[in-house]
Amino acid sequence: MKIEFNAKKIEQIKADVELSFLYQKDVKKLSKEKELFNLYNFKGEGSLFDPENKILYLGIKELDYESIRLAFFTALKSLSKLNIKSVKSPAIIGECTTQSFVAMAEGALFSTYDFDKYKSEKKESSLEKLIISGTELNDKNFSTTQANEGLQRGEILAKACSFVKDIVNEIPQIYTPLKMAEDAQNLAKKDKKISCKIYDEKFLEQEKMNAFLAVNKASQHPPRLIHLSCKAKNAKQRIVFVGKGLTYDSGGLSLKPADYMLTMKADKSGGAAVLGIIKAISELNLELEAHGVIGATENMIGGNAFKPDDVLISREGLSIEVRNTDAEGRLVLADCLSYAQDLKPDLIIDLATLTGACVVGLGEYTSAIMGNNEDLQDSFYKASKNSGEYASILHFNPHLRELVKSNIADVSNTASSRYGGALTAGIFLDKFIRKEFKDKWLHLDIAGPAYVEKAWSYHSFGASAAGLRMCLSFIISLLGSKK
């Protein structure tokens, strides 16, 4: 679906259907539509379609960006079922003009996503165009430049999200570590500003990435370390994004129960998000040197699988006691974070579906923000609020640090207590962050929203591209502060 801005008044624009957004508090004051609203008992909640005048009325409570996204998603999702080609809509302007148009584009394009690759009957929509006019619902002024800039950014972010969702939703017999490497290479082929290096198991051995290699031991599919980079001419920051790319996780010898194994194709969500982040950074032309490091592997079972009681020597030289092979993502990330620090970044952000404990603590819709630098955590959290993603800060403490100690190695891959599992996993990762990067590192546990087996908000069943929009929102705010 194409989205365009038209400075004309909405009544001067031709389209098959018109959108009309109404504040619930104002519905009773309207006289023109009073008879229609009374007939359908419409009080400003949900939507109402007037087939005679071809107007879709939609209630909206607030002018925050999330309400704008949801309003456009709901409207376009509903109209996609009709045999129409074009829709016109007034602009809804919140606090920031550009960000409001970002939200409008995101909401509209999110309505078009559906992972129906394996369905014999696919739902096709005839809807081709959304035209947003200069008619607003408030008195704030905006320019054509701001409108087009916002729509372009929103389209880039929405398409990057769809790119990530397709990867996460893809089935495990097709999506292997080699397929993730292929997708990274294709990304670089299509966008000349992106470069890609793929490293095989021989490289991992040379780099002494023994924790990463251990996880892969029982898989018939070889591991791959993926390194994407995108450097602007006037780069103001060097940021490395590190992603957990477990294309499937059976739990290894600490085998998951059958119900818990289902959906483990989504354990590659962190790695997929990193691919999407690099894609969006390049297309947005952000003044940034960005790197994406992804550890792509499977965690399977077999006679050669790594075992509880094994001790692994990581790339950082720290020894790890394996007490549970289902705590494998942190082993892969430990070596990938080590590699990432060699790039001497200003910031390191890792994204991972790391712990079920995070889902227990925060629910399915919220990601956790962890790290040592509380100011950095606060800045990320504030920026994330505009993105439409939900996040919460979890703070480390010295008592939890005691729980990952090992009697026979430098650190244990599971804590000695079942409580605070999301935090102790983050604390484990912190063991592999060098002193000079302690305050430059953030860990995002996206286990909750990365993959949800029901539609919610403007997300369809399955993947939500968790982490992508809040990372981009943070980067944009960060670069703005560097001007």
Secondary structure, DSSP 8 states (H G I E B T S, - for coil): -EEEEE-S-GGGS--SEEEEEEEGGGGGG-STTHHHHHHTT--SSSEEEETTTTEEEEEE---SHHHHHHHHHHHHHHHTTSS-SEEEEEE---SSHHHHHHHHHHHHHHTT----TT-SS-------EEEEEEEESSS----HHHHHHHHHHHHHHHHHHHHHHHHHHS-TTT--HHHHHHHHHHHHHH-TTEEEEEE-HHHHHHTT-HHHHHHHTT-SS--EEEEEEEE-TT---EEEEEEEEEEEE--TTS---HHHHTTGGGGGHHHHHHHHHHHHHHHTT-S-EEEEEEEEEEE--STT---TT-EEE-TTS-EEE-S-TT--HHHHHHHHHHHHHTT--SEEEEEE---HHHHHHH-TTEEEEEES-HHHHHHHHHHHTTTT-EEEE----HHHHGGG--SSSSEESS-SSSTTHHHHHHHHHHTTS-GGGGGGEEEEE-TTTTEESS-BTTB-SEE--TTHHHHHHHHHHHHHHT-
